[in-house]
């Protein structure tokens, strides 16, 4: 994955890299178990200082998305860690009936002879299909940062395969009112 850092942007370079790393993990360009580039490699690739890259990796580690293995490198955590992190972020109460429904569905699939990986793929395929049928992605940037928005738009359209629209921040609220799924 190519990282695009704009040093003349109002957004701090560490925030730009952090957001792009999050996107790479969320879009599975960096899938669970993927070894991230070393701080030296990523610093050379992006033109950032090695300490800045290290700070971004530390932030990712604090969120639970990556883990540092001493002497080996930094790796994207497995799905089990990601799902716990996402449930905590989304503030989903584990006592909700939806959690039981998912658990029962998974137990049914396992009882029918599916592996955990096959069940996971079934769930993800169905979710992905439904998401792609209705979703639109808005890239929002300040009016004076349209270049960065164009770069994000191109990468998202290429990776996601769904409609992506560039909207300046001042027009976002009006667009969200009109949109049903974004």
C-alpha positions as CSV (number, residue, x, y, z in Angstrom):
1,X,0.0,0.0,0.0
2,X,1.2,3.5,-0.8
3,X,0.8,6.1,1.9
4,X,0.2,9.7,0.8
5,X,1.4,12.3,3.3
6,X,0.8,15.9,2.6
7,X,3.2,18.0,4.6
8,X,1.4,21.2,3.7
9,X,-1.9,20.0,5.0
10,X,-3.6,21.4,8.2
11,X,-3.9,17.8,9.3
12,X,-0.7,16.7,11.3
13,X,1.4,14.1,9.4
14,X,1.1,11.6,12.2
15,X,-2.7,11.8,12.0
16,X,-2.6,11.4,8.2
17,X,-0.4,8.2,8.6
18,X,-2.5,6.9,11.5
19,X,-5.8,7.3,9.5
20,X,-4.2,5.7,6.4
21,X,-3.0,2.8,8.5
22,X,-6.4,2.4,10.1
23,X,-7.9,2.3,6.6
24,X,-5.4,-0.3,5.4
25,X,-6.3,-2.5,8.4
26,X,-10.1,-2.0,8.1
27,X,-10.1,-2.6,4.3
28,X,-8.0,-5.7,4.9
29,X,-5.1,-4.4,2.8
30,X,-3.3,-5.3,6.0
31,X,-5.1,-8.4,7.1
32,X,-4.8,-10.1,10.5
33,X,-1.3,-11.5,10.9
34,X,0.2,-9.2,8.4
35,X,3.7,-7.9,9.4
36,X,3.8,-4.1,9.2
37,X,6.9,-2.4,7.7
38,X,9.6,-1.6,10.2
39,X,9.6,2.0,11.5
40,X,12.7,2.6,9.4
41,X,11.1,1.2,6.2
42,X,7.9,3.2,6.6
43,X,9.9,6.3,7.5
44,X,11.8,6.0,4.2
45,X,8.7,5.2,2.2
46,X,6.7,8.2,3.6
47,X,9.5,10.7,4.2
48,X,8.5,11.0,7.8
49,X,10.8,10.8,10.8
50,X,11.2,7.4,12.3
51,X,9.9,8.7,15.7
52,X,6.7,9.8,14.0
53,X,6.1,6.4,12.6
54,X,6.9,4.8,16.0
55,X,4.3,7.1,17.6
56,X,1.7,6.0,15.0
57,X,2.5,2.3,15.7
58,X,2.2,3.0,19.5
59,X,-1.2,4.5,18.9
60,X,-2.3,1.5,16.8
61,X,-1.0,-0.8,19.6
62,X,-3.0,1.1,22.2
63,X,-6.2,0.6,20.2
64,X,-5.6,-3.1,20.1
65,X,-5.3,-3.3,16.3
66,X,-1.7,-4.3,16.2
67,X,0.7,-6.1,18.5
68,X,4.5,-5.8,18.9
69,X,6.4,-9.1,18.9
70,X,9.8,-8.4,20.4
71,X,12.6,-9.2,18.0
72,X,10.1,-10.0,15.2
73,X,8.1,-6.9,14.3
74,X,4.6,-5.4,14.6
75,X,1.7,-7.4,13.3
76,X,-2.0,-6.8,12.7
77,X,-3.9,-8.6,15.4
78,X,-6.2,-11.5,14.6
79,X,-9.9,-11.1,14.1
80,X,-10.7,-12.1,17.7
81,X,-8.8,-9.1,19.0
82,X,-10.4,-6.8,16.4
83,X,-13.9,-7.8,17.2
84,X,-13.5,-7.2,20.9
85,X,-12.1,-3.8,20.1
86,X,-14.9,-3.0,17.7
87,X,-17.6,-4.1,20.2
88,X,-16.0,-1.9,22.9
89,X,-15.8,1.1,20.5
90,X,-19.3,0.7,19.3
91,X,-20.4,0.4,22.9
92,X,-22.5,-2.8,22.2
93,X,-23.9,-4.2,25.4
94,X,-22.9,-7.9,25.4
95,X,-26.2,-8.7,27.0
96,X,-28.2,-7.6,24.0
97,X,-30.3,-10.3,22.2
98,X,-28.3,-9.6,19.0
99,X,-25.1,-11.1,20.6
100,X,-27.1,-14.2,21.5
101,X,-28.5,-14.5,18.0
102,X,-25.0,-14.3,16.5
103,X,-23.7,-16.8,19.0
104,X,-26.6,-19.2,18.2
105,X,-26.1,-18.8,14.5
106,X,-22.5,-19.6,14.8
107,X,-23.2,-22.6,17.0
108,X,-25.7,-23.9,14.4
109,X,-23.1,-23.6,11.6
110,X,-20.5,-25.4,13.7
111,X,-22.9,-28.1,14.6
112,X,-23.6,-28.6,10.8
113,X,-19.9,-29.2,10.3
114,X,-18.6,-25.8,9.2
115,X,-15.3,-24.7,10.5
116,X,-14.9,-21.4,12.3
117,X,-13.1,-19.9,9.3
118,X,-16.0,-21.1,6.9
119,X,-18.6,-19.6,9.3
120,X,-16.6,-16.3,9.4
121,X,-16.4,-16.2,5.6
122,X,-20.2,-16.9,5.3
123,X,-21.0,-14.0,7.7
124,X,-18.5,-11.7,6.0
125,X,-19.7,-12.5,2.5
126,X,-23.3,-11.8,3.5
127,X,-22.4,-8.6,5.3
128,X,-20.2,-7.4,2.5
129,X,-22.9,-8.1,-0.1
130,X,-25.5,-6.2,1.8
131,X,-23.1,-3.3,2.5
132,X,-22.1,-3.0,-1.2
133,X,-25.7,-3.0,-2.3
134,X,-26.6,0.0,-0.3
135,X,-23.5,1.8,0.8
136,X,-22.0,5.0,-0.4
137,X,-18.8,6.5,1.0
138,X,-18.3,10.2,1.4
139,X,-14.8,11.6,1.5
140,X,-14.9,14.9,3.4
141,X,-12.2,17.4,3.4
142,X,-11.9,21.2,4.0
143,X,-12.4,23.1,0.8
144,X,-8.7,24.1,0.8
145,X,-7.6,20.5,0.9
146,X,-9.3,19.0,-2.2
147,X,-6.1,17.4,-3.4
148,X,-6.0,15.1,-0.4
149,X,-9.6,14.3,-0.9
150,X,-9.0,13.3,-4.5
151,X,-6.2,11.0,-3.5
152,X,-8.5,9.3,-0.9
153,X,-11.3,9.1,-3.4
154,X,-9.2,7.3,-5.9
155,X,-7.8,4.8,-3.4
156,X,-11.3,4.1,-1.9
157,X,-13.0,3.6,-5.2
158,X,-10.3,1.2,-6.3
159,X,-10.3,-0.8,-3.0
160,X,-13.9,-0.9,-2.1
161,X,-15.6,-1.1,-5.5
162,X,-18.6,1.0,-4.4
163,X,-19.6,4.6,-5.1
164,X,-17.3,7.2,-3.4
165,X,-18.2,10.9,-3.5
166,X,-15.9,13.8,-2.6
167,X,-17.7,16.4,-0.5
168,X,-16.4,19.5,1.2
169,X,-17.0,19.7,4.9
170,X,-19.3,22.7,4.5
171,X,-21.7,20.6,2.4
172,X,-21.5,17.4,4.3
173,X,-24.5,18.0,6.6
174,X,-26.8,18.7,3.7
175,X,-25.6,15.6,1.8
176,X,-26.1,13.4,4.9
177,X,-29.7,14.6,5.2
178,X,-30.4,13.5,1.6
179,X,-28.6,10.2,1.8
180,X,-30.1,7.0,3.2
181,X,-26.9,4.9,3.4
182,X,-23.5,6.5,3.8
